[in-house]
Amino acid sequence: MTLTAGKTVTISVTKLPAEAKHRKTIERLMRLQPSIQRTLSRVARERGRNNPENQRGGRMWISRIPATRCVRAEVGAKFKIKVTPKIIPDVMAVQRFIAVA
């Protein structure tokens, strides 16, 4: 598999990895899509505004809401990303679980 930096490629998940580290790498690559980035930014802004506060030990305590999981690595999932030199090693690490078109 040869990847050239600067090109936009479509990646599809062909096999679900058994190890969590490979699944997380695929999900991290999926989060690089511009549409997912916009969603994550919007949700993070809302999460920052709506943190519940309660009193704990005489002081105000902010209970942070956990981060939202917008993507899930499943067989058949497709996504488009722009290839950069930074992500080429990640793509190569999970190349047996994905197909690049």
C-alpha positions in Angstrom: 0.0 0.0 0.0 1.5 3.3 -1.0 0.1 6.6 0.4 1.0 10.0 -0.9 0.8 13.0 1.4 -1.8 15.6 0.3 -4.2 13.2 -1.3 -7.7 12.5 -0.1 -8.4 8.7 0.3 -11.4 6.7 1.2 -10.8 4.1 3.8 -13.2 1.2 4.7 -12.9 -1.1 7.6 -12.8 -4.7 6.3 -12.1 -6.6 9.5 -12.6 -5.7 13.2 -9.4 -5.9 15.2 -9.3 -8.0 18.3 -6.8 -5.8 20.0 -8.0 -2.5 21.5 -5.0 -0.6 20.4 -5.8 -1.2 16.7 -9.5 -0.4 17.2 -8.5 2.9 18.9 -6.2 3.7 16.0 -8.9 3.2 13.4 -11.3 5.3 15.5 -8.7 8.0 15.8 -8.3 8.0 12.0 -12.1 8.2 11.6 -12.2 11.3 13.9 -9.9 13.2 11.4 -12.9 13.7 9.0 -13.9 17.4 8.8 -17.5 16.6 9.5 -16.7 14.6 12.7 -14.2 17.4 13.8 -17.1 20.0 13.6 -19.3 17.7 15.6 -16.7 17.1 18.2 -16.0 20.8 18.6 -19.7 21.7 18.9 -20.3 19.0 21.5 -17.2 20.0 23.5 -18.4 23.6 23.6 -21.8 22.5 24.9 -20.1 20.1 27.4 -18.0 23.0 28.8 -21.1 25.1 29.3 -23.3 22.5 31.0 -21.1 20.9 33.6 -23.1 20.2 36.8 -21.8 21.9 39.9 -22.4 20.7 43.5 -21.0 21.5 46.9 -18.3 19.1 48.1 -16.3 19.7 51.3 -17.5 23.3 51.5 -16.3 24.1 48.0 -18.0 24.1 44.6 -17.1 20.9 42.6 -17.6 20.6 38.9 -18.5 17.1 37.7 -17.1 17.0 34.2 -19.2 15.2 31.6 -17.2 12.5 29.7 -16.1 13.1 26.2 -18.6 12.0 23.4 -17.8 9.0 21.2 -18.9 10.1 17.7 -17.4 7.2 15.7 -17.2 3.5 16.1 -14.9 1.1 14.3 -17.3 -1.4 12.7 -16.9 -3.7 9.6 -18.1 -1.8 6.6 -17.6 1.7 8.0 -16.2 4.1 5.4 -14.5 7.5 5.8 -12.5 10.0 3.8 -9.4 11.6 5.2 -6.6 13.8 3.7 -3.3 11.9 4.0 -0.6 13.8 5.9 2.9 12.5 6.7 1.9 12.4 10.4 -0.9 9.8 9.9 0.9 7.5 7.4 2.4 5.3 10.1 -1.0 5.0 11.8 -2.6 3.8 8.5 0.3 1.4 7.9 -0.1 0.0 11.5 -3.7 -1.0 10.8 -3.4 -1.8 7.1 -4.5 -5.5 7.6 -7.9 -4.3 9.0 -8.7 -1.6 6.4 -8.9 -1.1 2.6 -7.7 2.1 1.1 -9.3 3.3 -2.2 
